[in-house]
Amino acid sequence: MRIETAAVHAGRSVDPATGAVAPPLHLSTTYERDADGGYERGFVYGRTSNPSRESFERAMATLEGGACAMAFASGLAAASAVFQSLRPGDHVVAPRRLYHGVRTLLESIHGPWGLTASHAEMHEPGAAEAAMTPGTRLVWIESPANPTLETTDIRAIADMAHARGALVCCDNTFATPILQRPIEHGADLVMHAATKWIGGHSDLTGGVVVFAREDEVAERVREVQRVGGGVMAPFDCWLAARGVRSLACRVRAASASAARIAAHFDGHALVERVLYPGLRDCPGHAAAARQMEGYGGLVSLCVRGGRAEAMGAASRVRLFTRATSLGGVESLIEHRESIEGPATTTPANLLRLSIGLEHPDDLIADLERALAG
Ligand SMILES: *Cc1c(COP(=O)(O)O)cnc(C)c1O
């Protein structure tokens, strides 16, 4: 089955009880026990399992080419569950550029709990390897990375990590399984903020981890889900599963528009630099060309001048909305440096664009006007 077909059908069937074509939303927190005390139908209690959640989890496992998946209350809850599957004293190698929430999670939650972490420039050959210690159990990668959109060579990192007995988890939020399936390139785990492209309409919060194998790591994360209890809510699962059905069309359209916008502003007099994995000078472009089928719906523009010029341009947009987050049908623009806090390494003149489903020419015209002042 090709991925477009899987996106429509995976984890879904006509409801046997009613014939409903659109899947029912299961809100029940508890399930009837059989007369003999068993649970023949498989569901017991809302935290441990839920039909709407299972449907979404099956869809994500199928799209990523994994064996199983677990959905959590947010992208960070999903990332946290992966870190919680490790033991105090274990070491994690993480990217220098990564979603700032994952950095904070490692530093302020899992650091005090006993995980140690080092950060490496993942797109530079040898850098991740140099950061490995005998205690490294996990290499965390994010590709393309937020917000500078460098690409990490997933296969190279996986080969290096596996040779040293470490697992690789890839945050695939920016690319989605439509453009990049990390398990095919050797990753053991794939994490998503379902809040972004998967949901696709800026109206749900959720996260998911997909596992290449049904093994003890998957079992440990399943225990974190079941006992830790940070599960994704049924309605959010239902919305996310609906998002999956149109994911291929939405992501490809956004990716094509983003490529056009990146090409338009590359070399523009008012733009110092365009960061987009599809541009030859974007770090890791060769790996992006190998492991991605399209370069995604995010583009970062470094505005000529500095912080004031970038903030000025953001203040003048009419079609783009100034807001954080990404992956919705509406285009968003964000000055990242001012949102990431004091530890940020993001350039002050950088504006991150999440390209939605508007016509790219309208978006280009809006940006042209905003840059010109
Ligand atoms: C948004 C995001 C997250 C965190 O997801 P939440 O649902 O906000 O917790 C993690 N990684 C990336 C790349 C993201 O964009």
The ligand as a Gaussian input file, in Angstrom:
#p B3LYP/6-31G(d) Opt

LIG

0 1
 C        6.064000      21.528000      18.941000
 C        7.232000      20.641000      18.911000
 C        7.496000      19.768000      19.977000
 C        6.656000      19.738000      21.243000
 O        5.303000      19.430000      21.031000
 P        4.159000      19.935000      22.027000
 O        2.921000      19.289000      21.541000
 O        4.143000      21.434000      21.970000
 O        4.542000      19.472000      23.402000
 C        8.595000      18.938000      19.880000
 N        9.401000      18.949000      18.790000
 C        9.178000      19.775000      17.744000
 C       10.104000      19.747000      16.581000
 C        8.099000      20.652000      17.768000
 O        7.892000      21.480000      16.734000

